[in-house]
C-alpha cells in the first residue's frame, strides 16, 4: 500500500499469555524461518531510546488515536554498538512506514550531550529532518524501552511475526549502552506482545496458524506503556 511516496506495511498487535505463546510457537516452527541474529535463547535483545517534543506529541497523539503520527528512536541490539539505528516510525492508522539510518556511537553521545550540529553537516536528509525537529519542537530523549524479541519470517508477503518478552523501562539513565541501568518490568504477569507485520497480504496458512480471528487486536504501544511507568516514578 502507498501513502504519497511512502510504502506502507500492515502492523497488528496482540497481548498473549505464556500458554498462547508456546502453542503459537510450535505451530510457527514448522512453516516459518527463525530470524537468527540473536545472542540469547530464542531471540535477541532490543533497547531503544525514544524521543518526544515539548508537547509530548508522540505520546499524546498515540493516546488520542491520531491517524497520522510519528516518533523517533535510537535502537541497538544485544547492548552492543555493532548496529546503532536512528529510526523514524510513521503510523497511518494500522499501517506503518519506517525510515532508518545508521549512526556511530560517538554521534549517539553527541546527541545525549545536546551537540546536534553534526546532523546538518552530514548531507543525510533524515538527520537534517531530525535536527529541525530538535530545534523547532525541542525534541529530546524521554525513555528507554527494553525487551527481548523472538522473530519468525516468511518471504511470501514479506511476513514478520515477533514475540516481545520481558518489556522493561529504564529508570535512571538515557544511556542505552549502560549495562547497569535500573530497570522496571511493565507486566506483573508473564504477558508478551505478538506483532504481525506484512506488506500487501497475509498468506492464509499463516493467518490460520496464528488463529488471528480468535485474538483481539490491541493498540499496544511499548513507548506509551513505558512512558506512563517512568512518569509514575517521577
FENVEN-V684960 format. One record per pair of residues at least 6 apart in sequence whose ideal C-beta (glycine too) atoms are under 7 Angstrom apart, sorted by the first residue. I is the first residue (numbers start at 1). J is the second residue. D is the distance in whole Angstrom. If there is no record, write none. Layout:
I	J	D
I	J	D
This chain:
1	8	5
1	95	6
1	200	7
2	8	7
3	92	5
6	90	7
6	97	4
7	97	7
8	92	6
8	95	4
8	96	7
8	97	5
9	95	7
9	96	5
9	197	5
9	198	7
9	199	6
10	94	6
10	95	6
10	197	7
10	198	5
11	94	6
11	95	7
11	96	5
11	195	7
11	197	5
12	94	7
12	195	7
12	196	4
12	217	6
13	193	6
13	195	5
13	217	7
13	218	5
13	220	5
14	194	5
14	215	5
14	216	7
14	217	7
14	218	6
15	191	6
15	193	6
15	218	5
15	220	6
16	192	6
16	194	5
17	190	7
17	191	6
18	190	5
21	163	6
21	192	6
24	210	6
27	209	5
28	152	5
28	161	7
28	209	6
31	205	7
31	209	6
32	152	4
32	153	6
32	154	5
32	161	7
33	152	7
33	153	5
34	152	6
35	151	4
35	152	7
35	153	5
37	44	6
38	44	3
39	78	5
40	148	6
42	150	5
43	148	5
43	149	5
43	150	4
43	151	7
44	77	6
44	78	6
44	149	6
45	77	7
45	78	5
45	79	6
45	148	6
46	75	6
46	77	6
46	147	6
46	149	5
47	76	5
47	79	6
47	144	6
47	146	5
47	176	5
48	73	5
48	74	7
48	75	4
48	145	5
49	73	6
49	74	5
49	141	5
49	144	5
49	174	6
49	176	5
50	71	6
50	73	5
50	142	6
50	143	5
50	145	6
50	223	5
51	72	4
51	73	7
51	139	5
51	140	6
51	141	6
51	142	6
52	58	5
52	59	6
52	139	7
52	142	5
53	137	4
53	138	6
53	139	5
54	137	6
54	138	4
58	69	7
58	71	4
58	223	7
59	224	6
59	227	5
61	69	4
62	69	7
62	221	5
62	224	5
63	224	7
67	92	7
67	93	5
68	92	6
69	91	5
70	88	6
70	89	7
70	90	5
70	91	7
71	89	6
71	223	7
72	88	5
72	130	6
72	133	7
72	139	7
73	87	5
74	84	7
74	85	7
74	86	5
74	108	6
74	176	7
75	85	5
75	87	6
76	83	7
76	84	6
76	176	6
77	83	6
79	177	7
79	179	6
81	105	4
81	177	7
83	102	7
84	102	6
84	103	5
84	104	7
84	105	6
84	108	6
85	100	5
85	102	6
86	101	5
86	103	5
86	130	7
87	98	6
87	99	7
87	100	5
88	99	5
88	126	6
89	96	6
89	98	5
90	96	7
90	97	5
99	126	6
101	124	6
101	126	5
101	127	6
107	118	6
110	118	6
112	141	7
112	174	6
112	175	7
116	131	6
116	134	5
119	127	4
119	128	6
119	130	6
119	131	4
120	128	6
120	131	5
133	139	4
141	174	4
142	227	6
143	169	6
143	170	7
143	226	5
143	227	5
143	230	5
144	169	7
144	170	3
144	174	6
144	176	6
144	181	7
145	169	6
145	222	5
145	223	6
145	226	5
146	168	5
146	170	6
146	183	6
147	164	5
147	165	6
147	166	6
147	167	5
147	168	7
147	222	7
148	165	5
148	166	5
149	162	5
149	164	5
150	162	7
150	163	4
151	160	6
151	162	5
152	161	5
153	159	7
153	160	5
154	203	7
154	206	6
156	203	5
157	198	5
157	199	6
157	201	5
157	202	6
157	203	6
158	198	6
158	199	4
159	198	5
159	202	6
159	203	7
159	206	6
160	197	5
161	196	5
162	195	5
163	192	5
163	194	6
164	192	6
164	193	5
164	195	7
165	192	5
166	185	7
167	185	7
167	186	4
167	187	6
167	222	6
168	183	4
168	184	6
168	185	5
168	186	7
169	183	7
169	184	5
169	186	7
169	226	4
169	229	5
169	230	6
170	181	5
170	183	6
171	182	4
171	183	7
171	184	6
171	230	7
171	233	6
172	181	7
172	182	5
173	181	5
184	229	6
186	225	5
186	226	7
186	229	6
193	220	5
196	210	7
